[in-house]
C-alpha cells in the first residue's frame, strides 16, 4: 500500500510518498519550490541528497519558472518594456533558474492505493516581482508507482496581461559508476555557450550516439528531435520523457562523484532574449507539461 504523508527535517517541510516495503518512494521539499530530494524506483536509488553540496549552489531537482537556465545580466524586453531580474548568479552576473525554486508550496490533494500514489502541490504568486510583474499559480502533480515517476507542471496566468515563460526541471541522478554510463537521445543541434554560459548560437550537426560520459566534465545543451532521453548505467537503465512540443536537454556534472544533472527544459539560456523555446501565456489561460521517469 502506498501512502502520502507530511514530515519535517532540519527545519524544512516535506511530502513523502512511498510503498510499505520502501522499494518505491519519493521525498519532496515544500519549502524549496517542490524540489524532489530523493527518489527510489524498483529498489534503486536514483536521486539522493547531494551533501556536502548545498541546495543554494545546485538547485537540485528544482522546478524552473518563468525561465530555465540563465538570463544575461537579468535584462530582457517584452511588449516594448524593459525589465530587470535579480542577478542571483553573482560571479557571472546572470539571473539564474527562475523565481520559484525557493518558494513554499502547499499540499492541496493526495491519493494513494495499492499500486501508486499522487500528491498535488500549489503555489500562488500574490505579489509582482520587479523583473517579472505578473500574477500566476503553479501546480505540481507528482505521481509515483513501482517503476515510474511523473511530474506534471501546471501554470495558470492570474494576471490581466500575457507573460513570457519557459519551463525546466533540474534533477541530479546518481549511479554506481558514471564513467561507464552513457546517454541516448536524438539531436542535430548543439547549443553553444559563451564564457558566462549564455547562448552564443546553435551548431548544426547530428550528435553521435551513444553519448559516452567517461571522465568528461559536462555543461552541455542540445535541442532534441523528440522529448526522450535514455540514461544507461551499470546498474539501471532509465528513460526520461517529455510531453512538451519543443524540447531541449541540459546535462551537467557537479563536483560530486557519480552524479549528473539531466535536465529537461522547454527553453535555453537567455531564452527571454534569443526567444529559443520562449512561449507566451495569455491572461486567464493555463499551460502544462509532464516529465516522466521510467526505470528498467
N, C-alpha and C positions, 0 to 999 in steps of 0.2 A: 504494500500500500504506500502510495506517495503522500507526502504532507507538505504544507506550506506554513512556515512559522516565522515569527519575528525574533530577532536576537540583538544583543549588543556586545561590542568588543572594542576595547581601547577608546571608549567614548564615542564610537560610531554606531549607527543603527543599520541593521541588515535584514534582508529577507533570505531565508534558507529554504530551498526546495530539494526534496530528495526522497528516495525509497528506503524501506526499512533495513535493507542489508548494505546500504551505503555504496552500492555499485553504480548508482546514478545520483548525482547531487550537484547543486549549484548554490553559490553564495553571492548575493548581490548587495552592494552598499548603497543604501538610500541617500546618504549624505555626500556621495561622490557621483551624483548625476546618474545613478543606476548602473554603476560600473560592475561588471561581472568579475568578482575577485577570485573565484575558484570554480572549476568545472571538472567533474568526473563523469565519463561515459563508459559503459561496459567495463567498469572497474579500472579504467585507465585515466590517470590524472593528466589532463591536457592543458589546464590553466591553473596556476597556483599563485600565491602571494610572492611578489618579486623581491622580497627582502634579500639583501640590505638596500636595494634601490627604493627610492621614495616615490610615492604617487605624484608628488609635485613635479617630478622630473620625467616620469614615464607616461603619465596619463593612462595607466594600464586599464584596458577594456573600457575606456570612457566612450560615451556617445558624443559625436561631434556635430554640433549645430550652432549657429546657422552656416558655419563653414568648416570644412575639413582642412587639416594641414595649416598653411600659413597665409597671411595677407601682408604683403610688403609694406613696412612702416605703419601698418594698421590703417592705411588710407585707401579709400575707394570712392567712386561716384556712382550714384543711382538716381535716375529721373532728374538729372541735371542738378543734383545736390551733392556736396562733398561731405564725407563722413570720416571720423577719426575713431578707430577702435583702440582700446588699451593694448599697448605692446607688452605682452607678458612673456615674451622671449627676449629678455634684456640683452643677452650677448649678441644677438643678431638684429635686434630692434624690429621684430615682427609680432603681429597678433597671431596667436597660436591656438589651434584646436577649439575654436568656438567659444560659446558662452554658458554652456550648461554642465560642464564636466565637474563643477563644484557645487551645483545646486542640490537642494534637498527634495527628494521625491517622496510621495506618499503612496502606500498600498491602497488601491481603490477596489480591487476584486481579486479573488483567487478561486481555484477549483482543483480538486485532487481526486484521483481514482486509483484503481489497481495498476493501470498502465501508464500513468503520467500525471503531470500537474501543470497548471498555468498560474501566473501572477501578473497582474497589470498595475503598473506604477504611473503616476501622473505628476507633472509639474506645470503650474500655471504662472506665466510671467505677468506681473501686475504693474511693473514699473518699466519705463522705457529707457534703455541704456543710451548714452550719448552717441555711441558709434553704431547702434542698431535700434532706432527708436520705434519699435513695434511690439505689439502685444500678441502672445501666442500661447498655445498649450502643447506640451509634449506628452505623448502616451507611449509607454514601453510595455509591450506584452511579451513575457518570457514563457516559453513552453519547453518542458523537459520530458523526455521519455528515456528508455534504456540506452538507446544508441544515437539519439538525436536531440539537438538543442536549437530552438528558433528564437530570434529576436525580431519582433515587428515594431518598427518605429512609426508612430503617427504624429503628424504636425498639423495643427489647426491654426489658421490665421484669425485671431480675435480682433484684429485692428480694422480700421476703415480704409486702409490703403494696402496695396500689394507690397510684398518684400522679396528680395533675392535670397537664395539659400542653396547650399549643398549639404549632404549628409555623409557621415562616416562613422566607423567603429574601429576601435584601437586595441583589439585583443592581442596578448602575447601568449604564445604556446610553448610548452616545454616538451622535451623528448629525451631519450637516453643518449643519443649522440647526433647532434645537429650536423656535424661534419660529414656524416654518412646519410644525410637526409636530402631530399630533392623536392622540387615543385613541378607541377604540370599545369599549364594554362595556355590559352591561345591569344597571341598578341602580335601585331605588326607595327606597334607604335610605342616607343620608349620615351618617357618624359625626361628631358634634360634639365638639370638644375644648375643655378649659379652657386657661388660660394656661400650665399645666405640661404640656400635651399629654396629659392624662388624659381618658378618655372621659367626657363630660358627659351625652350622650344620643344618640338616633337621630332624625334629621329625615326624616320620610316625604315622598316625592315623587319622581316619575320624574326621573332625571338626563338632561338633554338631550344628544343625540349628534349629530354627533361632539363630543368634548370638545377644544376648541381650546386648545392650550397658550399660544401667543402669548408675552407677556412676563411671565406670571404667576409669582410665587414660590409654589410649591406645598408643602403638607404636609397632604394630604387623604387621607381613607379612606372606602371605600364597601363596603357589603355587596353581593355580586354575586348576580344571579339564576342565573347559571351561571358556571363557572370559566374563562371565556375572555375575554382582553383582546387587542385588536389595536392595535399601535403603527404609525402611518403617518408616515414621514419623507420628505424629498425624495429620498433615495437608496435606501431599502429599506422593505419592509412586513414586520412581524414579528407573529407570534401567540404569546401565552403561554397555555398551557392547564394546568388542574389536575385531578387525579383526586380531590381531597378532596370530602367530602359537604357541607361548609359552607365557603364561600369569601369572604374579604374581600380588598380590594385597596388598598394604600397607595401613594401617589405623593409624591415629594419632589424638589425641585430644590436641589442643593447650590450653594455659591459657586464654581462652575466652569462655564465656557461650554459649551453644547450637551451637557449631561449631565443625566440624570434617573434617579432610582431608581424602578423599577416593581416593587413587592414583593407577591408572592402570600403570603397568610398565612391560617391557619385560625382565628385569634382576634385580637382587637384590644387596644388599650391598656387596661391594668388588667383583663385577662381573668380573672385569678385571683380578682378581687373581684366584677366585674359578671357573670361566667360566660358572656359572649358568645363563643361558639366553643369554650369550655372542654370538654375531653374528659378521660376517666379511663381509665388503663391498669391492668388488674388484674395482680397478681403472676403472673409466668411468661408473660404474653401479649405479643404484638407488634402493631405498627401501622405502616402505611406510607402514603406519599403520593408521587405523582410530579408534578413540574412539568416541562413541556416547552416548548421554544422552537423555532419553525419560521420560516424566513425565505423570502420570496418574491422 
